[in-house]
C-alpha cells in the first residue's frame, strides 16, 4: 500500500493520466492514514471548493462514460459482424441445369421459386451437344457450356446442384451419343430428374422392353397387354418370321426413325442385309392395324391420357397429320403408368404408349422417360408441373443433406465389440507364451522376454546379482490355463483393453540391499511373492487370490484347507510389510 501511495503521489505519473483520471486517488485517505495534528485535521474537515470537486467528478464520470461507450460500440460491431453472413440475402443460389432445346425457355417457369424457402434458383439451359464437363472425386462436377444467344456465343463454367434432363441421351443417329456426359454427371454425384441410373438404362430400347416383359409376367396379359416382340442380336438370326406383315426396328432410335414395315419374306431378307450393314441389333413385332394410339403420361402424381388418330392415313400415327384428344384416365391406364414408373428404381416422369386395334384390343408397345415430348392443350401446365417437381426434389435434397454420407464427410467408424478386443492376440514382436504346467505340479521359473522398441529404459537388478531384467517380461497370469476360474475372474475385473494387454506389465523386483549389508538369500515366502506379483490394475484381495494356482478340487476342500490358505495370505501380507519397512 505504501508503494502504491508513493507511486500515485508522484507528479510525473499523475501528469501522464488523461483528463485528470484518478485525481481522487491523489488525496490521502483520512481513515487509513496515521494520526495527524488537530490543525491538520481541521484543514481536512473544511469543505472543499466547489469548482475543484465539480471538475474532478466530471472528469471521473467522463472517463467512465467514454469507456462504456467504447465497449458498447465494440460489442455492437461484433454483433453486426457475426449476424452478417446469416442473413437470408447472402445465401448462394442453387444452380439448375436444364438440358433441352432452345425452343422452351425454362427460366420463366422457375422464376420466383425458392428451394426450401431460402435459396434462389439460377437456371442454366443448354442442349447435350453444347455441354462438356469434368468430374472429380472430391470436387464434384464442373460443366462447361457454349451456347448461341441472339447470335452471340456465350461460354460459361459452373457447378450444377441439380439437372433436369429433357433430351434423349443416346441415339444411333450421327453425333447423338451423349452417354459419356451421363457417366460424368453420375461420377460427380449430381442429382437429376429422372435419375441418372434410369437415364442410362433407357439408352437401349430392347433393354427397357425387357423390363416390360417382367411387368407382363407379373401382372398377366389381361392387366398389362404387351405386344409380342422378337429380339435379334445380329442379322445372322434373321432368317424368317412366322407372320406377316411385321414392323422391323433397327437399333436405338426415336421419333419414328429406324422403323420399317415388311410385307413378305423377300422384303424381310432384304431388311436383314440392311441390319448387317448397320452392325446392330433388331427387333420385330407384328403389325397392328390400329384405330388410334393411346398415350398415358405421369408427371409426379399428375396423370393424363391422350388419344391420337391419324388423318393422313400413314401407318405411323406420329408421322403426318393426326388428331389429338384428351380422354378420361381409367384405373387400367393408371395401373400401366404406375407399373412402368417403378422401373430402374423409380421414374418421376414417364409415358406409356399403346395401340388400340380395330378389333378392340390394346397393345402396349413402348415406355418413355423424362425426355418424352409434351403434347396436347396443357403443355404449359405440364411444364409447370415439371418445374414444381424439380423444386420439390431440390428441397428434399437440401433437407436431407445433413443425414447422408458424402465423400467429404464419411460415416463415423463403428465401435468394435468388446469380444473382438479381448480376442486380439499378442503383438508380432512378442515371443510365444510358454506352455502352462499342469495344475498342482511344480511351477517352472519364469524367463524374461526381449524388450520391445517402445519399452522404457528403466531396469532393475535382482538381489541374486542376475542380469538386468526387462520391464516387459511376461506376467504369470498369462501362463495360466485358459479355462481356470482364476483367469476368468481377473479378466472380468478389468477393462477389455487391459485384458488384451495381459502380460505387458512386469513382476516387481525387490529392491537391492543397502550398502554394507550382505545380499542374503530370499526366503521361500519372498520367492513366492516375486512369482505372484499382483496385476497393477487389480486390488490387493483380487491379486492375492488370483496368484494362487488352486485346482478345482482344492476349492471344494474342507475348512482346514481354507484356514491354511488364510494363514498363507496373512504371512504374505507380513512379508510385504517387512519388505517395504526396510
N, C-alpha and C positions, 0 to 999 in steps of 0.2 A: 504494500500500500504506500509506503514511504517513497518507493521508486516511482510509482505512478504519480504521486503528488509532485515530486521533483520534475518529472517529465512534463506533466501538464502545466506546471507553473513556468516552464521555460518559455521565454518570449519568442524565440525563433520557431518553436514548434507550434505555438498558438497563432503566430502570424501566417503560417502556411495553411491554416484551416480556411475553407471557403465560407464567405458571408458570415463570419463570426460564429461558425459552427462550434458547439460545445463551449460557449462562453460561460455558461453557468458553472462549468467544472473548474474555472479559474479561482472561484471563491472557496476558501476552505470551509469544510463542514463544521459548524459550531458544536454539533452533537458528538462528534468523534475527535475533535481537536483537544489539545492539552489545556489545562486551566489557564485562564488569562486574567489580567488585572481588571478591576471593576470599570476603569476608564475605557479600556479596550472593549469590554463587554457592552458598555453603553453606546459606543460607536456602532457596534453591530446591531444593537437594538433600534437604532434610528431608522425611520422609514427611508427606503431608497428613493432616488429621484425618479419621477415617472418617465422621463424621456429615456433613461438608461434601461429601465425594466421593459418598456414597450419595445425598444429596439432589439433587446436580447430575446424577448419572447417571440417577436415577429420573425427574427432570424431562425429560431429553432423551428417554428411552425412552417416557415417557408422551406427549410431543408427537408422536413418530414413530408410535406405535401409534394415537393418535387420528386422525392424518392418514390412515393406512392404512385405518382403519375407515370414515372418511367416504368415501374413494374407493371402497371395496368396496361400501358401501351405495348410492352413486350409480350405480355400474356395474350392480348388481343391479336397481335401479329402472328403469334404461334398458332392460335386457333384458326385464323383465316388461312394460314398456310396449310394446316392439316386438313381443313374442310374443303380445300380447293379441288383436289383430284377426285373426291367422292361425289362431285356434282353430276347429275344425270347428263348435262350437256356435254361433258367431257368424255362420254363413252364412245369408244371407237365403233363405227358402224360395221355390221356384218355384210360380207361380200357374197352376193349370189350370182353365180354364173348360169346363164340360160343358154343352152345350145339349141338354137333354132334359126331358121332363115330370117332375113330382114323384113319380111312382109308383115310380121307381127311384132309390135312394139310392146314388149313385156314390162317395161319400166312403169308404164301408166297403171298397170294392174297391181303393182306393189307400192304405189305412191301413198304415203300417209300410214303405211302399216309398220308396226314395230314388233321386234322379236322379244318376247317375254315382257312387253310393255316398256322396255327401256333402251333397246338397241334399234337404231335405224337400219334400213336395208339399202345397200348400194347395188344396183343391178348392172351387170356386165353381160352383154349379149353378143354371140358370135356363132358361126357355123363350125362344124368339125374341121372343115378344110382351112379355116382361118386361125386355128389354135395350134400351139406347141407347148410342151411342158417339160419340167424336170422334177422328179420326185426324190426325196431324201428320207432316210430312216428317222432322223431326229428333227429335220426341218420341215416336214410335210411336203406339200406340192406347190410349186411355183409355175404359174401359167403365163405364157406369152401370147398376146392377141394382136393380130394385124388385120384390121378391117378397113373398108372404104365407107366413109360417111360424107355424103354430098360431094363426091369427087375428091375428097381429101383422105389420105392414108393415115389412119390412127394406129399407133403402136403403144401398147400398154403391157405392163407386167404386174401381176397381183397374185395374192394367195387366196383362193376361194374358200369360204366357210361352208358353202352348200352349192350343189349343182342340180339344175333341172334339165333333164335330157329329153328333148322333143324331136330328135332326129335319129334315123337308123345309124347304128354304129358300124354296120357291115353290109356291103352288097357286092356281088361278083362283077358289077359294072366297073369299068376302068377308073381307078383313083378314088374308090369309095370304101376302102378298107381302113377303118379308124379304130380297130381293136387295140392297137398299141396305146392309144390315148385312154381307153377304158382301163387298161392294165396300169398305166401311170397314175390315174386317179385312185385306183384301188391300192397301189403301192404307197401313195401319200396319205391314205386314211381319210379321204374326203367322202362325206355322206351325200347321197344323191336320191332323187326320185325319178324312176324307180331305182331299186338297189342296183349297185354295180354287178352283183352276182347274177341277178336276173337279166340285166342288160347283156352281159357276156354270153349267157346261155341262149338268149334269143338271137344270137348271130348265126344260128343254124336252124332252119325250119324243120328238117326231119328230127332234130333233137327235141324241139318243142312239141312236135307231133307225138313223140314217144311218151311225153308226159300226158297228153290227151288220151293215149291208149290206156295208161294206168287209171285215169279217171273213168274211162269207159268200162274197164274191168271191175272197178269198184262199185259204180252206180248201176251199171247194166244198160242195155240198148234202149229200154223204154224211157229212162230218165235222162240219159245222155246219148242221143243218137249220133254216132260218129261215122263219118264216111269211110268206106273201105279203101285203104291205100296200100300200095306196094312200093317197097324201097329197093333200089338197085344201086349198090356201091360203085359200079362202073358199067360201061357199055357191054362187057362180056356176058353179063347175065340177062341182058335184054333180048331174049330170043323170041318170045311171044307173050301174049296176054289172053286170058280166057274170053273176055268180052270186048266188043267194040260198039260205039266209039269210046275212046278214053282221052283223058287230059294228061299230058306229059309235062312235068315241071322240072326244069333244069336248075340244079344248084340252089343258091340262095339269092333271091331277087324280090323286088317289091313292085307295087303298082302295076300288076299285070305283065311284068317283064318275065321272059323265060317260060311262058306257058303256051303250049301248042295243043290243038285239038286234032287227034289222029282218028281217021275213019276206018282204016282197014289194016291188014297185016303188012302190005307193001309199004305203006306210009310209016308204019311202026319201025320197020327195018331201016328206012331212011333216017328216021329220028335217032335210032341207035348210033348211026355213023356221026351224027351231029354231036351226040353226047361224047363219043370217043374223041372228037376234035376239041371239045371243051375241057376234057380231062377232069370231070367232076362226077358227082352222083346224080341220080334222077329218081323221081317218084312218079307213079301212075295211079290214077283213080278213075272210076267210071264217070262218064259224062252224065250229068243230071239235067234233064230238061226242066229248067226252073221257071216258076211262075213269078217269083220275086226273091230278093235277097233279104236277109234279116241281120241286123247288127245290134247287139246289146253292149252298151258301154257302161263302165263303172269308174267313177272318179271319187275316191274316198268312200263315202257312204251314199253317194248320189247315183241313181240308176236311170238310164234312158234306153228306150228301144225304138229302132227306126226300121222302116220297110222301104226298099228301093226297087223300083220296077223299070226295066229297060224300055226305052221308047224307040231307039234306033234299030232294034232287032239284033244287036250284037250278042253273041253267046257270053261275052264278058259283061257282067252287069255294071262294072265300074269303068267301062270304056264306052264312049259315045254319050248320047243323051239318055237321061234317066230321070224318073220322078221319085222324089224323096218325101216320105211321110212318117211322122212320129206316131207310134202305136202304143197301146197300153202295155205296161210292164206286168207280166203274169208271174206267178210263182215258179213256173217252169223256166222262164227266161232268167229269173233271179237265181235259181239253182245253178244254171250254166255259168253265170258270171261269178258267183261265189266259189264254185268248184275250181274254176280256172284262176281265180285270184289267189289261191293257195299255192300255186306253183312257185318253185325256186325260192322258198322262204317268204313269199308274200308279194303281191303286186298291188301297189296303191292305185295305179291307173292301168286299165286293161279293157279290151273289147273282144267280143266273141262274134265271129262271122259264121252264118249258117245259110243254107239254101233251102227254100221251100219249093218242092217239086209240084208238078201239075197233078200228080196223084194224091196230093195232100200230106206228104211226108216231109219231115225236116231232117237235114243232114248238117252236122257241124263240120266245117272244113278248115277253120283256122282260128287262132287267137293272136291278138296283137298286144304290145306293151305300151309304155308311155309315149312312144313315137307315133301312135295312131293319129290319123288326121281327124280333125273335128268337123262334123257335118251338121246340117240342119239349120233351123232358125235360132237356135240357142247357143251359137258359138261364143258370143260374149259372156253368157252366163257360165258356160263350161270353162272358159279361160279364167274367170273369176273364181270358180271352184278350185281350179288347179292352183291359183295363187294362194287361196286360203289354206289349201292342203300343205303347200310348201312352208308357209309361215308356221303352221301348227307343228310340222316336223322340225323346223329350226328351233322352235320354242322348247320342244321336248328334248332336243339335243343340248340346249343351254341348261335346262333344268336338271338333267341327269349327268351333266359333265363331271360333277364332283364325285359321283359314286361309281364311275367307270375307270378301269385302268387304262393308262396311256403309256407310250414309250418313254415319256419324260418322267412319269411317276408310276412305277410298277407297284404291284401289290406288296404289302409288307410281308416279310418272311414269317412263316408259321412256326410257332414254338414246337420243338421236338418233344415227344412224350418222355416222361420220366424213365420209363422202362428202357428206352433206347440209350439214354445217357448212362444208365447203370450197367449196360451190357457192353460198353465200349472196352476194348482191350487195351493193354499197355502200349506205350509209345514204342516206335521202332527202335529207339536207342537203348531200350532196356533189355536185359537178358531174361530168359525164360525162368519162371519160378521153380525152385526145387520141389520134388515130389513130396507131399506131406507124409510123415511117418504114421504108422498105424496107431490107433487110439490105445493108450495105455502103455505103449512102448517108449523106449528112451528117445529123447529129442536130440536131433543132430545139431552140432554147433552151427551157428548161422554165419555164413560168409558175407562179405561186403561186395557190392556191385560197383562197377566202374562209374565214376561220376559223370553226369551229363554236362553238356556245354554250358547250360544256364544255371548250374548248381552254384551256390555261394562258396567263396573260397575259404570259409571258416572250417577248421579241422580241430579235432581234439585227440589227445594222446590217452591211450588206455593205461591203467595203473600197472599192467604187466610189462610195459615197455614195448608193446607191439607197434606196428606201422600205423601211421595216422589213418583213421577210418573216414570214409567219405560220408557226408551228411545224407546222401541219397541211398543209403543201404536199405535193404528190404525190411519191412515191418514183419513181426512174427504173425500178425493177423492174416497176411497173405498166404501163409503156409498151412493154414487150416483146411480141412476138407470142406468142399462147397456145401455139404448138407448138414454141417454141425449146427446145433442151435445157438452156440455162442456167436458164430459169424452172422447168423440171421439177426440176432438182437443188435449187434454192433452196426449192421447195415441199416436197420430201420431207425436207429437212434441218430443217424446223421443225414445230411442232405445228399441228393443224388450225385452232386459234384464231388463231395467228399468220398462217397462210395466208389466212384470211378477212379479216384486218385489214391486208393489204399495202397500202402507200400511206399509212398513217396516221402514219408516222414521217418527220420532215423531214430533208432533207440538211443536214449540218452546215456552217455558215458559218465562214470563217476569222475569227480574232479581229481587231478593228480595230487599226490601227497605234498604236504608243506615241506619247505626247505629244512633240511636237518632231520627229517623223520624218515625212517626206512620204509620202503614200499612193502607193506605186509600183504600176504595172500588174502584175497577176499574170502569171506565165509560163504558156505553154501546158500545161505539166505540172500546174500548180496548177489551171488551168481544168478539165482533165480529171479532176482529183481531186475538185473540187467537184461535178461532174456524176455521179461514180461513187462516191458515199459508200456504204460497205457498210451492210447491214442491221444494226441493233443486236443482233439475236439470232443473227447468223452469226459464225463465226470469221474470222480475217484471211484465210486462204487461200481460203475459200469466197467471201468478199465480193469479193476482188480478182479472182478468176476469173469470177464471175458478172457483174461490172460491165462486162465487155468484150462488146460485141455482135459476136461472132465468127460469121460464116456457117458453114454446114456444110461447104462446100467447103474453107474455110481450115483446118478441123480435120483434114482429111486431107492437109495440106501436107507439105512435106519438113522435114528437120531444121533448115534455115536459118530458116524461119519460126518454129519452136519456140524457137530461140535468141533471135530478135528479141523474141518475147513475154516470154521470161525476162528479157531486158535491160530491157524496159519496166517490168516488175514491180519490178525492183531499183531503177530510177530513181524509181518511185513511193514505194517504201519510204524512199529517201533524202530525198525531198521531205517525207514525213511526219515524219522525224526532224528535218529542219531547221526545219519549221514549229513543232513542239512544243518545240524547243530555245529558240525566241525567248521 
